[in-house]
Amino acid sequence: MEDDGEGIEAKQLKAIQENLLEGRGDRRDEGYGIYNVNERIKLYYGDSYGLMMDSVHKKGTRVTIVIPVRTMAEEE
């Protein structure tokens, strides 16, 4: 998912990316909701999965959700 909004400044983006990789989050940070979703994905699917975020300040932000593909046969 991506947008063409304000984007995120490089310093803040780096902090969010590090928090996602290291499994850290703080309710005071703007990224707490992102942290929570990332942790839920990791708990359900494993540490190889989760959220990735990239942004260019004044151009937009892209969030990628990485989850495994399951076939209908696997669901049965």
PDB file of N, CA, C, O and CB in Angstrom:
ATOM      1  N   MET A   1       0.856  -1.139   0.000  1.00  0.00           N
ATOM      2  CA  MET A   1       0.000   0.000   0.000  1.00  0.00           C
ATOM      3  C   MET A   1       0.912   1.214   0.000  1.00  0.00           C
ATOM      4  O   MET A   1       1.931   1.231   0.691  1.00  0.00           O
ATOM      5  CB  MET A   1      -0.979  -0.010   1.211  1.00  0.00           C
ATOM      6  N   GLU A   2       0.551   2.227  -0.770  1.00  0.00           N
ATOM      7  CA  GLU A   2       1.373   3.425  -0.800  1.00  0.00           C
ATOM      8  C   GLU A   2       0.514   4.661  -0.992  1.00  0.00           C
ATOM      9  O   GLU A   2      -0.631   4.583  -1.438  1.00  0.00           O
ATOM     10  CB  GLU A   2       2.417   3.331  -1.907  1.00  0.00           C
ATOM     11  N   ASP A   3       1.087   5.792  -0.647  1.00  0.00           N
ATOM     12  CA  ASP A   3       0.402   7.059  -0.852  1.00  0.00           C
ATOM     13  C   ASP A   3       1.371   8.067  -1.445  1.00  0.00           C
ATOM     14  O   ASP A   3       2.570   7.804  -1.543  1.00  0.00           O
ATOM     15  CB  ASP A   3      -0.193   7.586   0.470  1.00  0.00           C
ATOM     16  N   ASP A   4       0.858   9.205  -1.835  1.00  0.00           N
ATOM     17  CA  ASP A   4       1.701  10.253  -2.395  1.00  0.00           C
ATOM     18  C   ASP A   4       1.644  11.500  -1.515  1.00  0.00           C
ATOM     19  O   ASP A   4       1.687  12.629  -2.003  1.00  0.00           O
ATOM     20  CB  ASP A   4       1.267  10.587  -3.835  1.00  0.00           C
ATOM     21  N   GLY A   5       1.547  11.265  -0.215  1.00  0.00           N
ATOM     22  CA  GLY A   5       1.443  12.358   0.747  1.00  0.00           C
ATOM     23  C   GLY A   5       2.779  12.963   1.107  1.00  0.00           C
ATOM     24  O   GLY A   5       3.700  12.992   0.291  1.00  0.00           O
ATOM     25  N   GLU A   6       2.880  13.443   2.318  1.00  0.00           N
ATOM     26  CA  GLU A   6       4.068  14.148   2.800  1.00  0.00           C
ATOM     27  C   GLU A   6       5.288  13.261   2.976  1.00  0.00           C
ATOM     28  O   GLU A   6       6.415  13.755   2.980  1.00  0.00           O
ATOM     29  CB  GLU A   6       3.762  14.808   4.095  1.00  0.00           C
ATOM     30  N   GLY A   7       5.084  11.981   3.118  1.00  0.00           N
ATOM     31  CA  GLY A   7       6.218  11.101   3.372  1.00  0.00           C
ATOM     32  C   GLY A   7       6.750  11.281   4.786  1.00  0.00           C
ATOM     33  O   GLY A   7       6.168  12.012   5.588  1.00  0.00           O
ATOM     34  N   ILE A   8       7.840  10.621   5.082  1.00  0.00           N
ATOM     35  CA  ILE A   8       8.427  10.635   6.423  1.00  0.00           C
ATOM     36  C   ILE A   8       9.873  11.082   6.296  1.00  0.00           C
ATOM     37  O   ILE A   8      10.595  10.623   5.410  1.00  0.00           O
ATOM     38  CB  ILE A   8       8.328   9.228   7.113  1.00  0.00           C
ATOM     39  N   GLU A   9      10.291  11.963   7.166  1.00  0.00           N
ATOM     40  CA  GLU A   9      11.681  12.423   7.153  1.00  0.00           C
ATOM     41  C   GLU A   9      12.615  11.249   7.427  1.00  0.00           C
ATOM     42  O   GLU A   9      12.258  10.321   8.154  1.00  0.00           O
ATOM     43  CB  GLU A   9      11.901  13.549   8.199  1.00  0.00           C
ATOM     44  N   ALA A  10      13.800  11.291   6.849  1.00  0.00           N
ATOM     45  CA  ALA A  10      14.755  10.175   6.899  1.00  0.00           C
ATOM     46  C   ALA A  10      15.061   9.713   8.319  1.00  0.00           C
ATOM     47  O   ALA A  10      15.109   8.508   8.565  1.00  0.00           O
ATOM     48  CB  ALA A  10      16.043  10.574   6.218  1.00  0.00           C
ATOM     49  N   LYS A  11      15.265  10.614   9.243  1.00  0.00           N
ATOM     50  CA  LYS A  11      15.605  10.245  10.621  1.00  0.00           C
ATOM     51  C   LYS A  11      14.466   9.469  11.290  1.00  0.00           C
ATOM     52  O   LYS A  11      14.701   8.457  11.951  1.00  0.00           O
ATOM     53  CB  LYS A  11      15.935  11.503  11.441  1.00  0.00           C
ATOM     54  N   GLN A  12      13.244   9.945  11.116  1.00  0.00           N
ATOM     55  CA  GLN A  12      12.093   9.272  11.708  1.00  0.00           C
ATOM     56  C   GLN A  12      11.852   7.923  11.034  1.00  0.00           C
ATOM     57  O   GLN A  12      11.524   6.946  11.707  1.00  0.00           O
ATOM     58  CB  GLN A  12      10.839  10.154  11.598  1.00  0.00           C
ATOM     59  N   LEU A  13      12.010   7.861   9.708  1.00  0.00           N
ATOM     60  CA  LEU A  13      11.837   6.602   8.990  1.00  0.00           C
ATOM     61  C   LEU A  13      12.837   5.561   9.477  1.00  0.00           C
ATOM     62  O   LEU A  13      12.478   4.404   9.694  1.00  0.00           O
ATOM     63  CB  LEU A  13      11.991   6.819   7.479  1.00  0.00           C
ATOM     64  N   LYS A  14      14.082   5.969   9.648  1.00  0.00           N
ATOM     65  CA  LYS A  14      15.110   5.045  10.137  1.00  0.00           C
ATOM     66  C   LYS A  14      14.732   4.484  11.505  1.00  0.00           C
ATOM     67  O   LYS A  14      14.904   3.290  11.753  1.00  0.00           O
ATOM     68  CB  LYS A  14      16.476   5.750  10.214  1.00  0.00           C
ATOM     69  N   ALA A  15      14.220   5.333  12.394  1.00  0.00           N
ATOM     70  CA  ALA A  15      13.809   4.878  13.728  1.00  0.00           C
ATOM     71  C   ALA A  15      12.658   3.877  13.635  1.00  0.00           C
ATOM     72  O   ALA A  15      12.659   2.866  14.336  1.00  0.00           O
ATOM     73  CB  ALA A  15      13.395   6.079  14.603  1.00  0.00           C
ATOM     74  N   ILE A  16      11.682   4.153  12.776  1.00  0.00           N
ATOM     75  CA  ILE A  16      10.543   3.236  12.605  1.00  0.00           C
ATOM     76  C   ILE A  16      11.031   1.903  12.052  1.00  0.00           C
ATOM     77  O   ILE A  16      10.637   0.846  12.545  1.00  0.00           O
ATOM     78  CB  ILE A  16       9.468   3.852  11.662  1.00  0.00           C
ATOM     79  N   GLN A  17      11.891   1.944  11.028  1.00  0.00           N
ATOM     80  CA  GLN A  17      12.410   0.713  10.431  1.00  0.00           C
ATOM     81  C   GLN A  17      13.190  -0.112  11.450  1.00  0.00           C
ATOM     82  O   GLN A  17      13.037  -1.332  11.505  1.00  0.00           O
ATOM     83  CB  GLN A  17      13.301   1.039   9.230  1.00  0.00           C
ATOM     84  N   GLU A  18      14.020   0.538  12.251  1.00  0.00           N
ATOM     85  CA  GLU A  18      14.785  -0.174  13.280  1.00  0.00           C
ATOM     86  C   GLU A  18      13.852  -0.786  14.314  1.00  0.00           C
ATOM     87  O   GLU A  18      14.063  -1.923  14.738  1.00  0.00           O
ATOM     88  CB  GLU A  18      15.787   0.773  13.965  1.00  0.00           C
ATOM     89  N   ASN A  19      12.832  -0.057  14.722  1.00  0.00           N
ATOM     90  CA  ASN A  19      11.872  -0.582  15.693  1.00  0.00           C
ATOM     91  C   ASN A  19      11.144  -1.797  15.142  1.00  0.00           C
ATOM     92  O   ASN A  19      10.918  -2.759  15.876  1.00  0.00           O
ATOM     93  CB  ASN A  19      10.863   0.498  16.084  1.00  0.00           C
ATOM     94  N   LEU A  20      10.771  -1.778  13.862  1.00  0.00           N
ATOM     95  CA  LEU A  20      10.110  -2.934  13.258  1.00  0.00           C
ATOM     96  C   LEU A  20      11.031  -4.140  13.239  1.00  0.00           C
ATOM     97  O   LEU A  20      10.605  -5.248  13.564  1.00  0.00           O
ATOM     98  CB  LEU A  20       9.648  -2.607  11.840  1.00  0.00           C
ATOM     99  N   LEU A  21      12.282  -3.941  12.864  1.00  0.00           N
ATOM    100  CA  LEU A  21      13.238  -5.052  12.803  1.00  0.00           C
ATOM    101  C   LEU A  21      13.547  -5.623  14.179  1.00  0.00           C
ATOM    102  O   LEU A  21      13.694  -6.836  14.330  1.00  0.00           O
ATOM    103  CB  LEU A  21      14.526  -4.596  12.143  1.00  0.00           C
ATOM    104  N   GLU A  22      13.645  -4.767  15.172  1.00  0.00           N
ATOM    105  CA  GLU A  22      14.044  -5.196  16.507  1.00  0.00           C
ATOM    106  C   GLU A  22      12.854  -5.508  17.413  1.00  0.00           C
ATOM    107  O   GLU A  22      13.041  -5.902  18.564  1.00  0.00           O
ATOM    108  CB  GLU A  22      14.897  -4.134  17.145  1.00  0.00           C
ATOM    109  N   GLY A  23      11.637  -5.336  16.905  1.00  0.00           N
ATOM    110  CA  GLY A  23      10.463  -5.652  17.702  1.00  0.00           C
ATOM    111  C   GLY A  23      10.235  -4.693  18.856  1.00  0.00           C
ATOM    112  O   GLY A  23       9.727  -5.080  19.908  1.00  0.00           O
ATOM    113  N   ARG A  24      10.617  -3.434  18.650  1.00  0.00           N
ATOM    114  CA  ARG A  24      10.408  -2.435  19.698  1.00  0.00           C
ATOM    115  C   ARG A  24       9.248  -1.535  19.311  1.00  0.00           C
ATOM    116  O   ARG A  24       8.951  -1.342  18.132  1.00  0.00           O
ATOM    117  CB  ARG A  24      11.691  -1.598  19.938  1.00  0.00           C
ATOM    118  N   GLY A  25       8.612  -0.999  20.311  1.00  0.00           N
ATOM    119  CA  GLY A  25       7.541  -0.041  20.083  1.00  0.00           C
ATOM    120  C   GLY A  25       7.276   0.734  21.352  1.00  0.00           C
ATOM    121  O   GLY A  25       7.562   0.260  22.451  1.00  0.00           O
ATOM    122  N   ASP A  26       6.737   1.906  21.203  1.00  0.00           N
ATOM    123  CA  ASP A  26       6.462   2.768  22.348  1.00  0.00           C
ATOM    124  C   ASP A  26       5.159   3.494  22.068  1.00  0.00           C
ATOM    125  O   ASP A  26       4.986   4.066  20.992  1.00  0.00           O
ATOM    126  CB  ASP A  26       7.635   3.780  22.611  1.00  0.00           C
ATOM    127  N   ARG A  27       4.260   3.476  23.005  1.00  0.00           N
ATOM    128  CA  ARG A  27       2.962   4.124  22.813  1.00  0.00           C
ATOM    129  C   ARG A  27       3.086   5.615  22.539  1.00  0.00           C
ATOM    130  O   ARG A  27       2.168   6.208  21.972  1.00  0.00           O
ATOM    131  CB  ARG A  27       2.094   3.908  24.028  1.00  0.00           C
ATOM    132  N   ARG A  28       4.189   6.232  22.922  1.00  0.00           N
ATOM    133  CA  ARG A  28       4.369   7.666  22.675  1.00  0.00           C
ATOM    134  C   ARG A  28       4.812   7.933  21.247  1.00  0.00           C
ATOM    135  O   ARG A  28       4.634   9.040  20.740  1.00  0.00           O
ATOM    136  CB  ARG A  28       5.386   8.251  23.649  1.00  0.00           C
ATOM    137  N   ASP A  29       5.387   6.934  20.593  1.00  0.00           N
ATOM    138  CA  ASP A  29       5.849   7.106  19.219  1.00  0.00           C
ATOM    139  C   ASP A  29       4.664   7.090  18.269  1.00  0.00           C
ATOM    140  O   ASP A  29       3.628   6.495  18.566  1.00  0.00           O
ATOM    141  CB  ASP A  29       6.860   6.006  18.837  1.00  0.00           C
ATOM    142  N   GLU A  30       4.818   7.739  17.141  1.00  0.00           N
ATOM    143  CA  GLU A  30       3.778   7.728  16.127  1.00  0.00           C
ATOM    144  C   GLU A  30       3.610   6.351  15.504  1.00  0.00           C
ATOM    145  O   GLU A  30       2.564   6.073  14.918  1.00  0.00           O
ATOM    146  CB  GLU A  30       4.087   8.744  15.054  1.00  0.00           C
ATOM    147  N   GLY A  31       4.616   5.476  15.614  1.00  0.00           N
ATOM    148  CA  GLY A  31       4.597   4.185  14.961  1.00  0.00           C
ATOM    149  C   GLY A  31       4.061   3.039  15.792  1.00  0.00           C
ATOM    150  O   GLY A  31       4.296   1.882  15.442  1.00  0.00           O
ATOM    151  N   TYR A  32       3.342   3.310  16.891  1.00  0.00           N
ATOM    152  CA  TYR A  32       2.903   2.211  17.751  1.00  0.00           C
ATOM    153  C   TYR A  32       1.920   1.282  17.051  1.00  0.00           C
ATOM    154  O   TYR A  32       2.014   0.065  17.208  1.00  0.00           O
ATOM    155  CB  TYR A  32       2.271   2.761  19.010  1.00  0.00           C
ATOM    156  N   GLY A  33       0.985   1.823  16.285  1.00  0.00           N
ATOM    157  CA  GLY A  33       0.024   0.974  15.565  1.00  0.00           C
ATOM    158  C   GLY A  33       0.730   0.077  14.561  1.00  0.00           C
ATOM    159  O   GLY A  33       0.379  -1.094  14.412  1.00  0.00           O
ATOM    160  N   ILE A  34       1.724   0.624  13.875  1.00  0.00           N
ATOM    161  CA  ILE A  34       2.515  -0.147  12.924  1.00  0.00           C
ATOM    162  C   ILE A  34       3.258  -1.260  13.655  1.00  0.00           C
ATOM    163  O   ILE A  34       3.297  -2.399  13.190  1.00  0.00           O
ATOM    164  CB  ILE A  34       3.509   0.766  12.168  1.00  0.00           C
ATOM    165  N   TYR A  35       3.847  -0.925  14.803  1.00  0.00           N
ATOM    166  CA  TYR A  35       4.545  -1.921  15.623  1.00  0.00           C
ATOM    167  C   TYR A  35       3.585  -3.052  16.016  1.00  0.00           C
ATOM    168  O   TYR A  35       3.942  -4.226  15.920  1.00  0.00           O
ATOM    169  CB  TYR A  35       5.147  -1.257  16.894  1.00  0.00           C
ATOM    170  N   ASN A  36       2.389  -2.707  16.449  1.00  0.00           N
ATOM    171  CA  ASN A  36       1.416  -3.690  16.911  1.00  0.00           C
ATOM    172  C   ASN A  36       1.024  -4.649  15.784  1.00  0.00           C
ATOM    173  O   ASN A  36       0.982  -5.861  15.995  1.00  0.00           O
ATOM    174  CB  ASN A  36       0.171  -2.986  17.464  1.00  0.00           C
ATOM    175  N   VAL A  37       0.742  -4.128  14.605  1.00  0.00           N
ATOM    176  CA  VAL A  37       0.395  -4.972  13.456  1.00  0.00           C
ATOM    177  C   VAL A  37       1.578  -5.862  13.089  1.00  0.00           C
ATOM    178  O   VAL A  37       1.400  -7.053  12.836  1.00  0.00           O
ATOM    179  CB  VAL A  37      -0.026  -4.105  12.240  1.00  0.00           C
ATOM    180  N   ASN A  38       2.782  -5.296  13.058  1.00  0.00           N
ATOM    181  CA  ASN A  38       3.985  -6.063  12.739  1.00  0.00           C
ATOM    182  C   ASN A  38       4.164  -7.234  13.712  1.00  0.00           C
ATOM    183  O   ASN A  38       4.455  -8.354  13.293  1.00  0.00           O
ATOM    184  CB  ASN A  38       5.223  -5.150  12.771  1.00  0.00           C
ATOM    185  N   GLU A  39       3.994  -6.975  14.989  1.00  0.00           N
ATOM    186  CA  GLU A  39       4.152  -8.032  15.996  1.00  0.00           C
ATOM    187  C   GLU A  39       3.094  -9.119  15.856  1.00  0.00           C
ATOM    188  O   GLU A  39       3.394 -10.297  16.050  1.00  0.00           O
ATOM    189  CB  GLU A  39       4.091  -7.435  17.396  1.00  0.00           C
ATOM    190  N   ARG A  40       1.876  -8.749  15.528  1.00  0.00           N
ATOM    191  CA  ARG A  40       0.816  -9.748  15.337  1.00  0.00           C
ATOM    192  C   ARG A  40       1.132 -10.657  14.150  1.00  0.00           C
ATOM    193  O   ARG A  40       0.934 -11.870  14.219  1.00  0.00           O
ATOM    194  CB  ARG A  40      -0.547  -9.055  15.126  1.00  0.00           C
ATOM    195  N   ILE A  41       1.623 -10.064  13.064  1.00  0.00           N
ATOM    196  CA  ILE A  41       2.009 -10.868  11.895  1.00  0.00           C
ATOM    197  C   ILE A  41       3.131 -11.824  12.266  1.00  0.00           C
ATOM    198  O   ILE A  41       3.082 -13.001  11.908  1.00  0.00           O
ATOM    199  CB  ILE A  41       2.446  -9.960  10.719  1.00  0.00           C
ATOM    200  N   LYS A  42       4.141 -11.338  12.979  1.00  0.00           N
ATOM    201  CA  LYS A  42       5.267 -12.181  13.381  1.00  0.00           C
ATOM    202  C   LYS A  42       4.826 -13.311  14.312  1.00  0.00           C
ATOM    203  O   LYS A  42       5.296 -14.442  14.186  1.00  0.00           O
ATOM    204  CB  LYS A  42       6.339 -11.335  14.063  1.00  0.00           C
ATOM    205  N   LEU A  43       3.937 -13.010  15.232  1.00  0.00           N
ATOM    206  CA  LEU A  43       3.439 -14.043  16.145  1.00  0.00           C
ATOM    207  C   LEU A  43       2.677 -15.132  15.401  1.00  0.00           C
ATOM    208  O   LEU A  43       2.794 -16.312  15.730  1.00  0.00           O
ATOM    209  CB  LEU A  43       2.540 -13.420  17.209  1.00  0.00           C
ATOM    210  N   TYR A  44       1.907 -14.740  14.410  1.00  0.00           N
ATOM    211  CA  TYR A  44       1.073 -15.693  13.679  1.00  0.00           C
ATOM    212  C   TYR A  44       1.878 -16.491  12.654  1.00  0.00           C
ATOM    213  O   TYR A  44       1.703 -17.704  12.539  1.00  0.00           O
ATOM    214  CB  TYR A  44      -0.067 -14.961  12.984  1.00  0.00           C
ATOM    215  N   TYR A  45       2.774 -15.807  11.895  1.00  0.00           N
ATOM    216  CA  TYR A  45       3.474 -16.449  10.786  1.00  0.00           C
ATOM    217  C   TYR A  45       4.948 -16.740  11.049  1.00  0.00           C
ATOM    218  O   TYR A  45       5.523 -17.605  10.389  1.00  0.00           O
ATOM    219  CB  TYR A  45       3.361 -15.597   9.581  1.00  0.00           C
ATOM    220  N   GLY A  46       5.574 -16.043  11.992  1.00  0.00           N
ATOM    221  CA  GLY A  46       6.992 -16.239  12.266  1.00  0.00           C
ATOM    222  C   GLY A  46       7.801 -14.989  11.966  1.00  0.00           C
ATOM    223  O   GLY A  46       7.314 -14.052  11.334  1.00  0.00           O
ATOM    224  N   ASP A  47       9.037 -14.991  12.425  1.00  0.00           N
ATOM    225  CA  ASP A  47       9.897 -13.814  12.328  1.00  0.00           C
ATOM    226  C   ASP A  47      10.298 -13.433  10.904  1.00  0.00           C
ATOM    227  O   ASP A  47      10.788 -12.324  10.688  1.00  0.00           O
ATOM    228  CB  ASP A  47      11.124 -14.042  13.126  1.00  0.00           C
ATOM    229  N   SER A  48      10.106 -14.313   9.936  1.00  0.00           N
ATOM    230  CA  SER A  48      10.447 -13.985   8.557  1.00  0.00           C
ATOM    231  C   SER A  48       9.422 -13.078   7.894  1.00  0.00           C
ATOM    232  O   SER A  48       9.632 -12.610   6.775  1.00  0.00           O
ATOM    233  CB  SER A  48      10.594 -15.246   7.755  1.00  0.00           C
ATOM    234  N   TYR A  49       8.323 -12.832   8.577  1.00  0.00           N
ATOM    235  CA  TYR A  49       7.218 -12.074   8.000  1.00  0.00           C
ATOM    236  C   TYR A  49       6.958 -10.809   8.809  1.00  0.00           C
ATOM    237  O   TYR A  49       7.429 -10.679   9.939  1.00  0.00           O
ATOM    238  CB  TYR A  49       5.949 -12.936   7.934  1.00  0.00           C
ATOM    239  N   GLY A  50       6.214  -9.886   8.231  1.00  0.00           N
ATOM    240  CA  GLY A  50       5.884  -8.650   8.931  1.00  0.00           C
ATOM    241  C   GLY A  50       5.741  -7.489   7.971  1.00  0.00           C
ATOM    242  O   GLY A  50       5.423  -7.674   6.796  1.00  0.00           O
ATOM    243  N   LEU A  51       5.977  -6.289   8.480  1.00  0.00           N
ATOM    244  CA  LEU A  51       5.838  -5.067   7.702  1.00  0.00           C
ATOM    245  C   LEU A  51       7.195  -4.503   7.321  1.00  0.00           C
ATOM    246  O   LEU A  51       8.169  -4.616   8.065  1.00  0.00           O
ATOM    247  CB  LEU A  51       5.041  -4.033   8.478  1.00  0.00           C
ATOM    248  N   MET A  52       7.235  -3.894   6.149  1.00  0.00           N
ATOM    249  CA  MET A  52       8.411  -3.139   5.716  1.00  0.00           C
ATOM    250  C   MET A  52       7.905  -1.765   5.292  1.00  0.00           C
ATOM    251  O   MET A  52       6.846  -1.649   4.674  1.00  0.00           O
ATOM    252  CB  MET A  52       9.193  -3.870   4.535  1.00  0.00           C
ATOM    253  N   MET A  53       8.656  -0.739   5.623  1.00  0.00           N
ATOM    254  CA  MET A  53       8.236   0.613   5.297  1.00  0.00           C
ATOM    255  C   MET A  53       9.356   1.352   4.586  1.00  0.00           C
ATOM    256  O   MET A  53      10.524   1.271   4.968  1.00  0.00           O
ATOM    257  CB  MET A  53       7.811   1.369   6.560  1.00  0.00           C
ATOM    258  N   ASP A  54       8.969   2.077   3.539  1.00  0.00           N
ATOM    259  CA  ASP A  54       9.908   2.922   2.819  1.00  0.00           C
ATOM    260  C   ASP A  54       9.196   4.242   2.539  1.00  0.00           C
ATOM    261  O   ASP A  54       7.987   4.263   2.310  1.00  0.00           O
ATOM    262  CB  ASP A  54      10.409   2.236   1.489  1.00  0.00           C
ATOM    263  N   SER A  55       9.936   5.327   2.558  1.00  0.00           N
ATOM    264  CA  SER A  55       9.323   6.635   2.363  1.00  0.00           C
ATOM    265  C   SER A  55      10.342   7.621   1.824  1.00  0.00           C
ATOM    266  O   SER A  55      11.536   7.522   2.111  1.00  0.00           O
ATOM    267  CB  SER A  55       8.722   7.152   3.673  1.00  0.00           C
ATOM    268  N   VAL A  56       9.859   8.566   1.044  1.00  0.00           N
ATOM    269  CA  VAL A  56      10.664   9.684   0.579  1.00  0.00           C
ATOM    270  C   VAL A  56       9.932  10.946   1.034  1.00  0.00           C
ATOM    271  O   VAL A  56       8.785  11.186   0.659  1.00  0.00           O
ATOM    272  CB  VAL A  56      10.878   9.651  -1.000  1.00  0.00           C
ATOM    273  N   HIS A  57      10.615  11.741   1.845  1.00  0.00           N
ATOM    274  CA  HIS A  57       9.997  12.953   2.382  1.00  0.00           C
ATOM    275  C   HIS A  57       9.524  13.850   1.238  1.00  0.00           C
ATOM    276  O   HIS A  57      10.259  14.100   0.284  1.00  0.00           O
ATOM    277  CB  HIS A  57      10.991  13.716   3.294  1.00  0.00           C
ATOM    278  N   LYS A  58       8.310  14.319   1.349  1.00  0.00           N
ATOM    279  CA  LYS A  58       7.637  15.177   0.364  1.00  0.00           C
ATOM    280  C   LYS A  58       7.201  14.436  -0.900  1.00  0.00           C
ATOM    281  O   LYS A  58       6.749  15.060  -1.860  1.00  0.00           O
ATOM    282  CB  LYS A  58       8.546  16.310  -0.021  1.00  0.00           C
ATOM    283  N   LYS A  59       7.337  13.094  -0.904  1.00  0.00           N
ATOM    284  CA  LYS A  59       6.931  12.325  -2.089  1.00  0.00           C
ATOM    285  C   LYS A  59       5.921  11.224  -1.767  1.00  0.00           C
ATOM    286  O   LYS A  59       5.049  10.939  -2.587  1.00  0.00           O
ATOM    287  CB  LYS A  59       8.152  11.710  -2.745  1.00  0.00           C
ATOM    288  N   GLY A  60       6.019  10.599  -0.589  1.00  0.00           N
ATOM    289  CA  GLY A  60       5.078   9.544  -0.250  1.00  0.00           C
ATOM    290  C   GLY A  60       5.701   8.425   0.558  1.00  0.00           C
ATOM    291  O   GLY A  60       6.901   8.417   0.832  1.00  0.00           O
ATOM    292  N   THR A  61       4.843   7.470   0.935  1.00  0.00           N
ATOM    293  CA  THR A  61       5.247   6.354   1.787  1.00  0.00           C
ATOM    294  C   THR A  61       4.670   5.060   1.229  1.00  0.00           C
ATOM    295  O   THR A  61       3.553   5.037   0.712  1.00  0.00           O
ATOM    296  CB  THR A  61       4.785   6.575   3.252  1.00  0.00           C
ATOM    297  N   ARG A  62       5.448   3.981   1.340  1.00  0.00           N
ATOM    298  CA  ARG A  62       4.996   2.649   0.927  1.00  0.00           C
ATOM    299  C   ARG A  62       5.179   1.694   2.096  1.00  0.00           C
ATOM    300  O   ARG A  62       6.253   1.631   2.695  1.00  0.00           O
ATOM    301  CB  ARG A  62       5.777   2.146  -0.333  1.00  0.00           C
ATOM    302  N   VAL A  63       4.131   0.957   2.415  1.00  0.00           N
ATOM    303  CA  VAL A  63       4.195  -0.096   3.434  1.00  0.00           C
ATOM    304  C   VAL A  63       3.907  -1.419   2.733  1.00  0.00           C
ATOM    305  O   VAL A  63       2.906  -1.562   2.032  1.00  0.00           O
ATOM    306  CB  VAL A  63       3.170   0.167   4.618  1.00  0.00           C
ATOM    307  N   THR A  64       4.796  -2.374   2.933  1.00  0.00           N
ATOM    308  CA  THR A  64       4.641  -3.698   2.336  1.00  0.00           C
ATOM    309  C   THR A  64       4.358  -4.697   3.448  1.00  0.00           C
ATOM    310  O   THR A  64       5.060  -4.734   4.459  1.00  0.00           O
ATOM    311  CB  THR A  64       5.912  -4.107   1.523  1.00  0.00           C
ATOM    312  N   ILE A  65       3.324  -5.508   3.250  1.00  0.00           N
ATOM    313  CA  ILE A  65       2.969  -6.555   4.205  1.00  0.00           C
ATOM    314  C   ILE A  65       3.474  -7.875   3.643  1.00  0.00           C
ATOM    315  O   ILE A  65       3.085  -8.279   2.548  1.00  0.00           O
ATOM    316  CB  ILE A  65       1.416  -6.602   4.470  1.00  0.00           C
ATOM    317  N   VAL A  66       4.347  -8.551   4.400  1.00  0.00           N
ATOM    318  CA  VAL A  66       4.939  -9.808   3.952  1.00  0.00           C
ATOM    319  C   VAL A  66       4.329 -10.943   4.770  1.00  0.00           C
ATOM    320  O   VAL A  66       4.553 -11.056   5.975  1.00  0.00           O
ATOM    321  CB  VAL A  66       6.501  -9.785   4.093  1.00  0.00           C
ATOM    322  N   ILE A  67       3.548 -11.784   4.078  1.00  0.00           N
ATOM    323  CA  ILE A  67       2.945 -12.967   4.706  1.00  0.00           C
ATOM    324  C   ILE A  67       3.079 -14.136   3.734  1.00  0.00           C
ATOM    325  O   ILE A  67       3.208 -13.922   2.529  1.00  0.00           O
ATOM    326  CB  ILE A  67       1.431 -12.716   5.084  1.00  0.00           C
ATOM    327  N   PRO A  68       3.052 -15.359   4.238  1.00  0.00           N
ATOM    328  CA  PRO A  68       3.193 -16.504   3.338  1.00  0.00           C
ATOM    329  C   PRO A  68       1.923 -16.733   2.522  1.00  0.00           C
ATOM    330  O   PRO A  68       0.820 -16.391   2.950  1.00  0.00           O
ATOM    331  CB  PRO A  68       3.535 -17.765   4.135  1.00  0.00           C
ATOM    332  N   VAL A  69       2.099 -17.311   1.349  1.00  0.00           N
ATOM    333  CA  VAL A  69       0.969 -17.681   0.505  1.00  0.00           C
ATOM    334  C   VAL A  69       0.530 -19.084   0.915  1.00  0.00           C
ATOM    335  O   VAL A  69       1.349 -19.994   1.047  1.00  0.00           O
ATOM    336  CB  VAL A  69       1.342 -17.619  -1.025  1.00  0.00           C
ATOM    337  N   ARG A  70      -0.747 -19.237   1.109  1.00  0.00           N
ATOM    338  CA  ARG A  70      -1.287 -20.569   1.426  1.00  0.00           C
ATOM    339  C   ARG A  70      -2.257 -20.965   0.323  1.00  0.00           C
ATOM    340  O   ARG A  70      -3.107 -20.175  -0.086  1.00  0.00           O
ATOM    341  CB  ARG A  70      -1.997 -20.585   2.830  1.00  0.00           C
ATOM    342  N   THR A  71      -2.120 -22.185  -0.146  1.00  0.00           N
ATOM    343  CA  THR A  71      -2.990 -22.664  -1.195  1.00  0.00           C
ATOM    344  C   THR A  71      -4.258 -23.254  -0.596  1.00  0.00           C
ATOM    345  O   THR A  71      -4.324 -23.521   0.603  1.00  0.00           O
ATOM    346  CB  THR A  71      -2.272 -23.696  -2.061  1.00  0.00           C
ATOM    347  N   MET A  72      -5.259 -23.452  -1.440  1.00  0.00           N
ATOM    348  CA  MET A  72      -6.510 -24.067  -0.984  1.00  0.00           C
ATOM    349  C   MET A  72      -6.247 -25.455  -0.415  1.00  0.00           C
ATOM    350  O   MET A  72      -6.885 -25.847   0.562  1.00  0.00           O
ATOM    351  CB  MET A  72      -7.527 -24.151  -2.137  1.00  0.00           C
ATOM    352  N   ALA A  73      -5.318 -26.206  -1.005  1.00  0.00           N
ATOM    353  CA  ALA A  73      -4.994 -27.560  -0.541  1.00  0.00           C
ATOM    354  C   ALA A  73      -4.441 -27.513   0.878  1.00  0.00           C
ATOM    355  O   ALA A  73      -4.724 -28.399   1.686  1.00  0.00           O
ATOM    356  CB  ALA A  73      -3.977 -28.236  -1.489  1.00  0.00           C
ATOM    357  N   GLU A  74      -3.659 -26.492   1.183  1.00  0.00           N
ATOM    358  CA  GLU A  74      -3.095 -26.368   2.531  1.00  0.00           C
ATOM    359  C   GLU A  74      -4.177 -26.031   3.555  1.00  0.00           C
ATOM    360  O   GLU A  74      -4.051 -26.380   4.729  1.00  0.00           O
ATOM    361  CB  GLU A  74      -1.999 -25.293   2.555  1.00  0.00           C
ATOM    362  N   GLU A  75      -5.218 -25.369   3.122  1.00  0.00           N
ATOM    363  CA  GLU A  75      -6.292 -24.973   4.033  1.00  0.00           C
ATOM    364  C   GLU A  75      -7.202 -26.134   4.393  1.00  0.00           C
ATOM    365  O   GLU A  75      -7.864 -26.102   5.431  1.00  0.00           O
ATOM    366  CB  GLU A  75      -7.109 -23.864   3.418  1.00  0.00           C
ATOM    367  N   GLU A  76      -7.245 -27.175   3.537  1.00  0.00           N
ATOM    368  CA  GLU A  76      -8.163 -28.301   3.774  1.00  0.00           C
ATOM    369  C   GLU A  76      -7.635 -29.284   4.725  1.00  0.00           C
ATOM    370  O   GLU A  76      -8.299 -30.279   5.017  1.00  0.00           O
ATOM    371  CB  GLU A  76      -8.481 -28.991   2.522  1.00  0.00           C
TER     372      GLU A  76
END
